[in-house]
């Protein structure tokens, strides 16, 4: 086949042709990554061999966790890569793919596949089909990922003699599309194609310049003039920032510049939490209707007279709009301008923000909201005071805590955490839209690796209950292998408490005889059990100066009075919706300012 390339296109061209593996390395590095997360396998072996010399391929404890780690990679760096073998490896990643779709994460799920020469009437191992099938089906993984609503493609080899394939360009186009649309893509690569020659590609100067062509959308000057008029007419504006900004560093910088130059306070949606320094006097924290701190809610709902809504999702989602309680005043606030972002990489919103910074002149009066909390050191530590306790610790510490709450009570309690600006540009990572249990340790692994690699003054802090802890214990081995540091706050109550509606055995996720300390010791870590706020403070501070895995066990009590405020409100709202008279009366009272 090499001879036919020379005969058709010349020896110079033939000699310059790269292999598909070489182009894949080139593309992955171009988009800013030098690492992938995955699990090895027979159909992935050639991919591993082609990439391993120039990239770091980190093993995960299972394919789903590899996908979750790639999601965390995308959360922090703007793109993530996951590598698995054919079907038996790729299909377990569908849960992570669903997370990536819902959270708008550009994750490239790469799977090995049978060689093109292996495709025929015989069902080879890893194919998914019943043994009485009329034919072998090689597309089940492609169909499964496609069924989630994401783009899928299998790269192809040569289709005509004397002309090299375009598999390398295909790979680049797919990765570029994921980067631009902030959506995951699934790619199968036949194992015989990695060492085959493909046509060379010439990459743009930077990923930001992959958005080719001039925009066909116009009218931004009119929008800019309208916002300038609104700002000049108001006295107490607020910037409300959404989750579409979390992968756009330039837009984030412009928002901060606008806020600080003209003294405009800003708040985030729940889904955008952790993007900003919540100790900044102009930061109001995250707003979500009745679930917001009282003083923040008071300012936004009674003082604000103009709202600039920036990069929020195109679709409403109940947990981001106060669970459809009708208390999210921003949702229906009349005097607001919403800039959602219709262009790739929100270039249209960037243009308007740059215009505001250039042309607006009025500086506003705003007195920072100060909140004082007092927690007695002798108090028992539990979900009801965990966030406030951590806030006091973070306030006095220049080391940034990167919070990774597990889905459940830990997740809801984490909304009262105040995040400090970090060198990672994120200080709170979870999956609020999708809500898949089992992501906090795969996420923390990626965070801890980055902290170690870049020598950052940060600490990965996982907050988890029993359910999430047991769900992902096998991921702890990688903290030991990576030589990374993590603090795990283990809120032990022995049940799946969130959403519990009875005493059925299915809610009991733990056993009173389980000894977490022996588990942590096996991973060469340190652990201790605390009961009071004072003991927690001492254990937490000590963990920050200790390497490896550090676990703090808190014996949480699954009763209403020990729940976080967010959970108390949510439980009350559910009871009211279920028609309980007293709950309806209490809800109606507290829902009014």
C-alpha positions as CSV (number, residue, x, y, z in Angstrom):
1,X,0.0,0.0,0.0
2,X,2.9,2.3,0.7
3,X,4.1,1.7,-2.9
4,X,0.7,2.7,-4.3
5,X,0.9,6.1,-2.4
6,X,4.3,6.8,-4.0
7,X,3.0,5.8,-7.4
8,X,0.0,8.0,-7.1
9,X,1.1,11.1,-5.1
10,X,4.9,10.9,-5.1
11,X,7.6,9.7,-2.7
12,X,8.0,13.1,-1.0
13,X,4.3,13.2,0.0
14,X,4.4,9.6,1.1
15,X,7.4,10.1,3.3
16,X,5.7,13.0,5.0
17,X,2.6,11.0,5.9
18,X,2.1,10.5,9.7
19,X,0.4,7.5,11.3
20,X,-3.1,7.9,12.8
21,X,-1.5,7.4,16.3
22,X,0.9,10.3,15.6
23,X,-2.0,12.6,14.6
24,X,-4.0,11.7,17.6
25,X,-1.1,12.7,19.9
26,X,-0.7,15.9,17.9
27,X,-4.4,16.7,18.3
28,X,-4.7,15.8,22.0
29,X,-1.7,18.0,22.8
30,X,-3.0,20.9,20.7
31,X,-6.2,21.0,22.9
32,X,-4.0,21.4,26.0
33,X,-3.9,17.9,27.4
34,X,-1.2,15.3,27.9
35,X,-3.1,12.8,29.8
36,X,-6.0,10.3,29.4
37,X,-7.8,8.2,31.9
38,X,-8.8,4.6,31.1
39,X,-8.7,0.9,31.5
40,X,-6.6,-1.3,29.2
41,X,-7.9,-4.1,27.0
42,X,-7.2,-6.1,23.9
43,X,-8.9,-3.8,21.3
44,X,-7.3,-0.8,23.0
45,X,-3.8,-2.2,23.1
46,X,-2.7,-0.6,19.9
47,X,-4.1,2.8,20.9
48,X,-2.2,2.6,24.2
49,X,1.0,1.7,22.3
50,X,0.6,4.6,19.9
51,X,-0.1,7.2,22.6
52,X,1.8,6.1,25.7
53,X,5.2,7.4,24.6
54,X,4.1,11.0,24.3
55,X,1.1,11.1,26.6
56,X,0.3,10.0,30.1
57,X,-2.4,7.3,30.3
58,X,-3.6,6.9,33.9
59,X,-5.3,3.7,34.8
60,X,-8.6,3.8,36.7
61,X,-10.2,1.2,38.9
62,X,-13.0,0.7,36.4
63,X,-14.3,2.2,33.1
64,X,-17.0,4.3,34.7
65,X,-14.5,5.9,37.1
66,X,-12.2,6.6,34.1
67,X,-15.1,8.4,32.5
68,X,-15.8,10.4,35.6
69,X,-12.2,11.4,35.9
70,X,-12.3,12.6,32.3
71,X,-15.3,14.6,33.2
72,X,-13.4,16.2,36.1
73,X,-10.5,16.9,33.6
74,X,-13.0,18.7,31.3
75,X,-14.4,20.7,34.3
76,X,-10.9,22.0,35.1
77,X,-9.1,22.2,31.8
78,X,-11.9,22.6,29.2
79,X,-11.6,19.1,27.7
80,X,-11.1,15.5,28.9
81,X,-10.1,12.2,27.4
82,X,-11.2,8.6,28.3
83,X,-9.8,5.4,26.8
84,X,-11.4,2.0,26.9
85,X,-11.6,-1.3,25.0
86,X,-14.5,-2.3,22.7
87,X,-18.0,-2.6,24.2
88,X,-17.2,-4.4,27.5
89,X,-15.0,-1.3,28.3
90,X,-16.9,1.5,26.5
91,X,-20.5,0.6,27.6
92,X,-19.8,1.1,31.3
93,X,-18.9,4.7,30.3
94,X,-22.4,5.6,29.3
95,X,-23.1,6.8,32.8
96,X,-20.2,9.2,32.6
97,X,-21.3,10.2,29.1
98,X,-24.7,11.1,30.4
99,X,-23.1,13.2,33.0
100,X,-20.9,15.0,30.4
101,X,-24.0,15.7,28.2
102,X,-25.9,17.1,31.1
103,X,-23.1,19.2,32.5
104,X,-21.9,20.4,29.1
105,X,-18.5,18.8,29.3
106,X,-16.4,18.2,26.2
107,X,-15.2,14.7,26.9
108,X,-13.7,12.5,24.2
109,X,-14.6,8.9,24.8
110,X,-12.1,6.8,22.8
111,X,-12.7,3.1,22.3
112,X,-10.8,0.5,20.6
113,X,-12.7,-1.6,18.0
114,X,-12.2,-4.6,15.9
115,X,-10.0,-4.2,12.9
116,X,-11.7,-3.5,9.6
117,X,-10.4,-6.8,8.3
118,X,-12.2,-8.6,11.2
119,X,-15.7,-7.4,10.3
120,X,-17.7,-10.2,8.8
121,X,-20.4,-12.7,9.6
122,X,-18.6,-14.3,12.6
123,X,-19.3,-12.7,16.0
124,X,-16.0,-12.1,17.7
125,X,-15.5,-11.6,21.5
126,X,-16.9,-8.4,23.0
127,X,-19.6,-8.1,20.4
128,X,-23.1,-7.8,22.0
129,X,-25.7,-10.1,20.5
130,X,-27.9,-13.0,21.4
131,X,-26.6,-16.4,20.3
132,X,-29.6,-17.0,18.0
133,X,-29.0,-13.7,16.1
134,X,-29.2,-13.7,12.3
135,X,-26.1,-11.6,12.0
136,X,-23.3,-10.1,14.1
137,X,-23.9,-6.6,15.3
138,X,-20.7,-4.5,15.6
139,X,-22.4,-1.2,16.3
140,X,-24.1,-1.7,19.7
141,X,-21.7,0.7,21.5
142,X,-22.1,3.3,18.8
143,X,-25.9,2.9,19.1
144,X,-25.8,3.1,22.9
145,X,-23.9,6.4,23.0
146,X,-26.0,7.7,20.1
147,X,-29.1,6.9,22.1
148,X,-27.9,9.3,24.8
149,X,-28.1,12.1,22.2
150,X,-24.4,12.5,21.5
151,X,-22.4,12.3,18.3
152,X,-20.7,9.0,17.6
153,X,-18.3,7.9,14.9
154,X,-16.0,5.1,13.9
155,X,-12.8,6.2,12.2
156,X,-12.2,4.6,8.8
157,X,-9.2,3.3,7.0
158,X,-8.3,3.6,3.3
159,X,-11.2,3.5,0.9
160,X,-9.3,3.6,-2.4
161,X,-6.0,2.3,-3.5
162,X,-3.2,4.9,-3.8
163,X,-4.9,7.5,-1.6
164,X,-4.3,7.6,2.2
165,X,-7.3,7.8,4.5
166,X,-8.5,10.9,6.3
167,X,-8.9,9.3,9.8
168,X,-6.5,11.9,11.3
169,X,-8.6,14.7,10.1
170,X,-11.8,13.0,11.2
171,X,-10.3,12.7,14.7
172,X,-9.4,16.4,14.8
173,X,-12.8,17.5,13.5
174,X,-14.5,15.4,16.2
175,X,-12.4,16.7,19.0
176,X,-12.8,20.3,17.7
177,X,-16.6,19.9,17.7
178,X,-16.6,18.7,21.3
179,X,-14.4,21.6,22.3
180,X,-16.7,24.2,20.5
181,X,-20.1,22.7,21.5
182,X,-19.1,21.7,25.0
183,X,-20.6,18.3,24.5
184,X,-19.0,14.8,24.6
185,X,-18.2,12.7,21.6
186,X,-17.7,8.9,21.3
187,X,-15.1,7.6,18.8
188,X,-14.3,4.0,18.0
189,X,-10.9,3.3,16.4
190,X,-10.3,0.0,14.6
191,X,-7.2,-1.6,16.1
192,X,-5.5,-2.0,12.7
193,X,-5.6,1.7,11.9
194,X,-3.2,3.1,14.5
195,X,0.0,2.4,12.6
196,X,-1.6,3.1,9.2
197,X,-0.6,6.3,7.4
198,X,-3.1,9.1,7.2
199,X,-3.2,12.5,5.6
200,X,-1.3,15.2,7.5
201,X,-3.2,18.1,9.1
202,X,-2.1,21.6,9.8
203,X,-3.5,22.9,13.1
204,X,-4.5,26.6,13.8
205,X,-2.3,28.6,16.2
206,X,-4.5,27.9,19.2
207,X,-7.7,26.0,20.1
208,X,-9.5,29.4,20.4
209,X,-8.9,29.9,16.7
210,X,-10.7,26.8,15.7
211,X,-13.9,28.8,15.4
212,X,-13.5,29.5,11.7
213,X,-15.6,31.8,9.6
214,X,-17.3,35.1,10.4
215,X,-20.4,35.2,12.5
216,X,-23.7,35.5,10.7
217,X,-25.5,36.8,13.8
218,X,-25.5,40.6,14.2
219,X,-27.2,43.3,16.2
220,X,-24.9,43.3,19.2
221,X,-24.5,47.2,19.2
222,X,-28.2,47.5,19.8
223,X,-28.0,45.1,22.7
224,X,-25.0,46.9,24.1
225,X,-26.9,50.3,23.9
226,X,-29.9,48.8,25.7
227,X,-27.7,47.4,28.6
228,X,-25.9,50.7,28.9
229,X,-29.2,52.6,29.1
230,X,-30.5,50.1,31.8
231,X,-27.3,50.5,33.8
232,X,-27.5,54.3,33.7
233,X,-31.1,54.2,34.9
234,X,-30.7,51.9,37.9
235,X,-29.1,52.3,41.3
236,X,-28.6,48.7,42.5
237,X,-27.7,46.4,39.7
238,X,-26.6,42.8,40.1
239,X,-24.7,40.5,37.8
240,X,-26.1,36.9,37.9
241,X,-23.7,34.4,36.4
242,X,-24.5,30.9,35.1
243,X,-22.8,27.6,34.4
244,X,-22.1,28.3,30.7
245,X,-19.2,30.5,31.9
246,X,-17.4,27.8,33.7
247,X,-15.3,26.8,30.7
248,X,-14.7,30.4,29.5
249,X,-11.7,32.0,31.3
250,X,-11.9,35.1,29.2
251,X,-15.5,35.8,29.9
252,X,-15.0,35.2,33.6
253,X,-12.2,37.8,33.6
254,X,-14.4,40.3,31.9
255,X,-17.2,39.7,34.4
256,X,-14.9,40.4,37.3
257,X,-13.4,43.5,35.6
258,X,-16.9,44.9,35.0
259,X,-17.9,44.1,38.6
260,X,-14.9,45.7,40.3
261,X,-14.5,48.7,38.0
262,X,-18.1,49.9,38.6
263,X,-18.7,48.3,42.1
264,X,-21.5,46.0,40.9
265,X,-22.2,42.9,43.1
266,X,-22.5,39.5,41.5
267,X,-24.1,36.2,42.4
268,X,-23.9,32.8,40.7
269,X,-26.5,30.2,40.0
270,X,-26.2,27.0,42.0
271,X,-24.6,25.3,38.9
272,X,-21.9,28.0,38.7
273,X,-20.8,27.7,42.3
274,X,-17.1,27.6,42.9
275,X,-16.1,29.7,40.0
276,X,-15.4,32.9,42.0
277,X,-13.9,33.9,45.3
278,X,-16.9,34.1,47.7
279,X,-14.8,36.0,50.2
280,X,-14.7,38.9,47.6
281,X,-16.7,41.7,49.1
282,X,-18.7,42.1,45.8
283,X,-19.6,38.4,45.7
284,X,-23.0,37.6,47.0
285,X,-22.4,33.8,46.7
286,X,-24.9,31.5,45.0
287,X,-28.5,32.4,44.8
288,X,-31.3,29.9,44.5
289,X,-34.5,31.4,45.9
290,X,-35.6,30.3,49.3
291,X,-32.5,28.0,49.5
292,X,-30.2,31.1,49.6
293,X,-28.8,32.7,52.7
294,X,-31.3,35.1,54.2
295,X,-29.2,38.2,53.8
296,X,-28.3,37.4,50.1
297,X,-31.9,36.7,49.4
298,X,-33.0,39.9,51.1
299,X,-30.6,42.0,48.9
300,X,-31.5,40.4,45.6
301,X,-35.2,40.2,46.1
302,X,-35.8,43.6,47.7
303,X,-32.9,45.9,46.8
304,X,-31.9,44.9,43.3
305,X,-33.5,47.1,40.6
306,X,-31.7,45.7,37.4
307,X,-30.2,42.3,36.6
308,X,-27.7,41.4,34.0
309,X,-28.0,37.7,33.5
310,X,-24.8,36.3,32.0
311,X,-24.2,32.8,30.5
312,X,-27.0,30.9,32.2
313,X,-28.4,27.7,30.6
314,X,-30.8,28.0,27.8
315,X,-33.1,25.6,29.7
316,X,-34.6,26.0,33.1
317,X,-33.8,23.1,35.5
318,X,-35.7,22.8,38.8
319,X,-32.8,22.3,41.1
320,X,-31.3,25.5,39.7
321,X,-34.5,27.5,40.0
322,X,-35.3,26.6,43.6
323,X,-36.9,23.2,42.7
324,X,-39.8,25.0,41.1
325,X,-41.0,26.3,44.4
326,X,-41.8,29.7,42.9
327,X,-39.4,31.5,45.2
328,X,-36.6,32.1,42.6
329,X,-37.3,35.8,42.0
330,X,-34.6,36.2,39.4
331,X,-36.4,33.8,37.1
332,X,-39.3,36.2,36.6
333,X,-37.6,39.5,37.4
334,X,-38.9,42.1,35.0
335,X,-36.0,44.5,34.7
336,X,-33.3,42.2,33.4
337,X,-31.2,41.5,30.3
338,X,-30.3,37.9,29.6
339,X,-27.1,37.2,27.7
340,X,-27.2,33.4,27.1
341,X,-24.5,33.2,24.4
342,X,-25.6,32.1,20.9
343,X,-22.1,31.9,19.4
344,X,-19.3,29.2,20.0
345,X,-17.2,30.0,23.1
346,X,-19.8,32.8,24.0
347,X,-18.0,35.2,21.6
348,X,-21.2,37.3,21.4
349,X,-21.4,37.8,25.2
350,X,-17.6,38.6,25.2
351,X,-18.2,41.3,22.6
352,X,-21.0,42.9,24.7
353,X,-19.0,42.7,28.0
354,X,-16.0,44.4,26.3
355,X,-18.3,47.1,25.1
356,X,-19.7,47.6,28.6
357,X,-16.3,48.0,30.1
358,X,-15.2,50.4,27.5
359,X,-18.4,52.6,27.4
360,X,-20.0,52.5,30.8
361,X,-19.0,55.2,33.3
362,X,-21.4,55.2,36.3
363,X,-20.0,53.7,39.5
364,X,-22.5,52.3,42.0
365,X,-22.8,52.3,45.7
366,X,-22.8,48.9,47.4
367,X,-22.1,48.0,51.0
368,X,-20.7,44.5,51.3
369,X,-22.9,42.1,53.2
370,X,-21.3,40.9,56.3
371,X,-22.4,37.6,58.0
372,X,-21.3,36.7,61.4
373,X,-21.7,33.2,62.7
374,X,-20.8,31.7,66.1
375,X,-20.3,28.1,66.6
376,X,-19.5,26.8,70.1
377,X,-16.4,24.5,70.0
378,X,-18.2,22.1,72.2
379,X,-21.1,21.6,69.8
380,X,-21.4,18.2,68.1
381,X,-20.3,18.4,64.5
382,X,-22.9,17.3,62.0
383,X,-24.5,18.4,58.7
384,X,-26.3,21.3,60.4
385,X,-23.0,23.1,61.2
386,X,-20.4,21.5,58.9
387,X,-20.4,24.3,56.3
388,X,-20.1,27.0,58.8
389,X,-17.3,25.2,60.6
390,X,-15.4,24.8,57.3
391,X,-16.1,28.5,56.4
392,X,-14.4,29.6,59.6
393,X,-11.4,27.4,58.8
394,X,-11.1,28.6,55.2
395,X,-11.4,32.3,56.3
396,X,-8.3,32.0,58.3
397,X,-6.3,29.9,55.8
398,X,-4.6,31.1,52.7
399,X,-4.6,27.5,51.3
400,X,-7.7,27.1,49.0
401,X,-9.9,24.2,49.8
402,X,-11.2,22.5,46.6
403,X,-14.5,21.0,47.7
404,X,-15.7,17.8,46.1
405,X,-19.1,17.0,47.6
406,X,-20.7,13.6,46.9
407,X,-24.3,13.5,45.8
408,X,-26.7,13.3,48.8
409,X,-26.8,15.2,52.0
410,X,-23.2,16.2,51.5
411,X,-24.0,17.9,48.2
412,X,-26.8,20.0,49.5
413,X,-24.9,21.0,52.7
414,X,-22.1,22.2,50.4
415,X,-24.1,25.1,49.1
416,X,-23.5,26.9,52.3
417,X,-19.8,26.6,51.9
418,X,-17.9,29.8,51.0
419,X,-15.3,29.1,48.4
420,X,-11.9,30.9,48.1
421,X,-10.3,31.8,44.9
422,X,-7.9,29.0,43.8
423,X,-5.1,28.6,41.4
424,X,-7.2,25.9,39.7
425,X,-9.9,28.5,38.9
426,X,-12.4,26.1,40.5
427,X,-13.0,25.6,44.2
428,X,-16.2,23.5,44.1
429,X,-16.6,20.5,41.7
430,X,-19.6,18.2,41.6
431,X,-22.3,17.1,39.1
432,X,-25.4,19.0,40.2
433,X,-27.4,18.5,36.9
434,X,-26.9,14.8,36.5
435,X,-26.6,13.9,40.2
436,X,-24.7,10.6,39.6
437,X,-23.4,9.0,42.8
438,X,-19.8,7.9,42.8
439,X,-18.0,10.9,41.2
440,X,-16.3,12.6,44.1
441,X,-13.2,10.4,44.4
442,X,-12.6,10.2,40.6
443,X,-13.0,14.0,40.5
444,X,-10.7,14.4,43.6
445,X,-8.1,12.2,42.0
446,X,-7.8,14.6,39.0
447,X,-7.7,17.7,41.3
448,X,-5.1,16.1,43.5
449,X,-2.9,15.2,40.5
450,X,-3.1,18.8,39.2
451,X,-2.3,20.3,42.7
452,X,0.8,18.0,42.9
453,X,1.9,18.5,39.4
454,X,1.7,22.3,39.5
455,X,2.6,22.6,43.2
456,X,-0.4,24.7,44.1
457,X,-1.4,26.0,47.5
458,X,-4.7,24.0,47.5
459,X,-6.2,20.9,49.1
460,X,-8.7,18.5,47.6
461,X,-11.5,18.1,50.2
462,X,-14.1,15.4,49.6
463,X,-17.3,15.4,51.6
464,X,-19.2,12.1,51.4
465,X,-21.7,9.9,53.1
466,X,-21.7,6.2,53.5
467,X,-23.4,5.5,50.2
468,X,-21.0,7.5,48.1
469,X,-18.0,6.3,50.1
470,X,-18.8,2.6,49.6
471,X,-19.6,3.2,45.9
472,X,-16.1,4.2,45.0
473,X,-13.7,2.9,47.6
474,X,-11.7,1.1,44.9
475,X,-10.6,4.5,43.6
476,X,-8.5,5.1,46.7
477,X,-5.8,2.9,45.3
478,X,-4.9,5.6,42.8
479,X,-4.2,8.3,45.5
480,X,-1.6,5.8,46.8
481,X,-0.2,5.1,43.4
482,X,-0.1,8.7,42.4
483,X,1.4,9.9,45.6
484,X,-1.3,12.6,46.0
485,X,-3.0,14.1,49.0
486,X,-6.6,14.3,49.9
487,X,-8.8,15.1,52.9
488,X,-12.0,13.0,53.1
489,X,-14.8,14.1,55.4
490,X,-16.8,10.9,55.9
491,X,-20.3,11.8,57.2
492,X,-21.3,8.5,58.6
493,X,-25.0,7.9,59.3
494,X,-25.3,4.4,57.9
495,X,-28.3,5.1,55.6
496,X,-29.2,6.6,52.3
497,X,-30.8,9.5,54.0
498,X,-31.6,11.9,51.1
499,X,-35.0,10.9,49.7
500,X,-35.5,8.2,52.4
501,X,-39.2,7.5,52.8
502,X,-39.4,4.5,55.0
503,X,-37.2,2.0,56.9
504,X,-36.9,-0.6,54.1
505,X,-33.6,-2.5,53.9
506,X,-32.7,-0.8,50.7
507,X,-32.0,2.4,52.5
508,X,-29.4,0.8,54.8
509,X,-26.2,1.2,52.9
510,X,-23.8,0.5,55.8
511,X,-23.3,-1.7,58.8
512,X,-22.5,-0.5,62.3
513,X,-19.6,-3.0,62.5
514,X,-17.9,-1.4,59.4
515,X,-14.5,-0.1,60.4
516,X,-13.3,2.6,57.9
517,X,-10.1,3.1,59.7
518,X,-8.8,-0.4,58.7
519,X,-9.6,0.5,55.1
520,X,-7.7,3.7,55.2
521,X,-4.7,2.1,56.9
522,X,-4.6,-0.4,54.1
523,X,-4.0,2.5,51.7
524,X,-1.3,3.8,54.0
525,X,-3.5,6.7,55.1
526,X,-4.4,8.3,58.4
527,X,-7.9,8.4,59.9
528,X,-9.7,9.5,63.1
529,X,-13.2,9.9,64.4
530,X,-14.4,13.2,65.8
531,X,-17.5,14.3,67.6
532,X,-17.2,18.0,68.5
533,X,-16.5,21.1,66.4
534,X,-13.3,21.5,68.3
535,X,-12.1,18.0,67.5
536,X,-13.1,18.4,63.9
537,X,-11.1,21.7,63.7
538,X,-8.0,20.0,65.1
539,X,-8.3,16.9,62.8
540,X,-8.9,19.0,59.7
541,X,-6.0,21.4,60.3
542,X,-3.7,18.4,60.9
543,X,-4.9,16.7,57.7
544,X,-3.8,19.7,55.6
545,X,-0.2,19.2,56.7
546,X,-0.2,15.4,56.3
547,X,0.5,13.6,53.0
548,X,-1.6,10.9,51.4
549,X,-5.1,9.9,52.3
550,X,-6.6,11.6,55.4
551,X,-10.1,10.6,56.5
552,X,-12.1,12.3,59.2
553,X,-15.1,10.2,60.3
554,X,-18.1,12.2,61.6
555,X,-20.8,10.2,63.3
556,X,-23.8,12.0,61.7
557,X,-27.2,11.5,63.2
558,X,-30.0,11.2,60.5
559,X,-32.6,13.3,62.2
560,X,-34.2,16.6,61.0
561,X,-32.5,18.9,63.5
562,X,-29.1,17.7,62.4
563,X,-29.7,18.3,58.7
564,X,-28.4,21.2,56.7
565,X,-30.8,24.1,56.2
566,X,-31.1,23.2,52.5
567,X,-32.2,19.7,53.3
568,X,-34.6,20.9,55.9
569,X,-36.2,23.2,53.4
570,X,-36.3,20.7,50.7
571,X,-37.9,18.0,53.0
572,X,-40.5,20.6,54.2
573,X,-41.3,21.5,50.6
574,X,-41.8,17.9,49.6
575,X,-44.1,17.3,52.6
576,X,-46.1,20.4,51.6
577,X,-46.4,19.2,48.0
578,X,-47.6,15.8,49.4
579,X,-50.5,17.7,51.1
580,X,-49.5,17.6,54.8
581,X,-51.4,20.5,56.4
582,X,-48.9,21.6,58.9
583,X,-46.1,21.5,56.3
584,X,-48.2,23.6,54.0
585,X,-48.7,26.2,56.7
586,X,-45.1,26.3,57.7
587,X,-43.9,26.5,54.1
588,X,-46.2,29.3,53.2
589,X,-44.8,31.3,56.2
590,X,-41.1,30.9,55.5
591,X,-41.5,31.2,51.7
592,X,-42.5,34.9,52.2
593,X,-39.7,37.4,52.9
